[in-house]
Amino acid sequence: AGYTPAQMMEAGLVRRSERDQSLYSFFRDRVMFPVADRRGRVVAFGGRVLPEHLRPLAPGASKPPKYINSGETALFHKGRMLFNESRARQAAAAGQPVIVVEGYVDVIGCCAAGWNGAVAPLGTALTEGQLAHLWRMADEPVLCFDGDNAGTRAAQRAAE
């Protein structure tokens, strides 16, 4: 698309291989999610690994992490941002509840069901900075984490 390798490296889309110094796509074999800032400008990406039947592991390869995010930059601070925050702010201003869920796919599911005020932390536990944003967006943000052990722990940490 006309971008130089240096620009793609700076954006975190490609990295250099430690083995032979060639460039490779950082988000290879993943579904990518654009991460926008509060004003709706894309500043980073998140990626969820494809199921193994769609990306077979090479012999001896380790299992990749389920989710990865762009690295921290001057524009992207995952502990300070919320996925879908720009759209959720608009929904909250229109009277919809702000609902905090666990991840990208949860937010997309909520929005598909008409709950446009859904947001998610970016691969971290909900931080104090993110909580401050939530309280500015809504009088009573709703925590709606999964019912598994990880979701229960996340809800307890957020409540503390």
Long-range contacts (C-beta under 8 A, 24 or more apart in sequence): 11-70, 12-44, 12-45, 12-70, 12-71, 12-73, 13-45, 26-68, 26-70, 27-68, 29-54, 29-55, 29-64, 30-68, 33-83, 33-104, 35-69, 35-70, 35-76, 35-81, 35-83, 35-122, 36-84, 36-85, 36-86, 37-75, 37-81, 37-85, 37-86, 38-81, 38-85, 38-86, 38-89, 38-133, 39-86, 40-86, 40-87, 43-73, 43-75, 43-76, 43-81, 44-69, 44-70, 44-73, 44-75, 44-76, 44-78, 45-69, 45-70, 46-70, 46-83, 46-104, 46-122, 46-123, 48-104, 48-105, 67-103, 67-104, 67-123, 68-123, 69-122, 69-123, 78-121, 78-122, 78-123, 78-124, 79-122, 79-124, 79-127, 79-129, 79-130, 80-127, 80-129, 80-130, 80-133, 81-122, 81-130, 82-119, 82-120, 82-121, 82-122, 82-130, 82-133, 82-134, 83-107, 83-119, 83-120, 83-121, 83-122, 84-111, 84-118, 84-119, 84-120, 85-119, 85-133, 85-137, 87-111, 87-116, 88-116, 88-117, 88-118, 88-119, 88-137, 89-137, 90-116, 91-115, 91-116, 91-117, 92-117, 92-137, 92-138, 97-138, 97-140, 97-141, 97-142, 98-134, 98-137, 98-138, 98-141, 98-142, 99-141, 99-142, 99-144, 100-126, 100-134, 100-141, 100-142, 100-143, 100-144, 100-145, 100-158, 101-144, 101-145, 102-145, 102-146, 102-150, 102-151, 102-154, 125-154, 125-157, 125-158, 126-154, 126-157, 126-158, 131-158
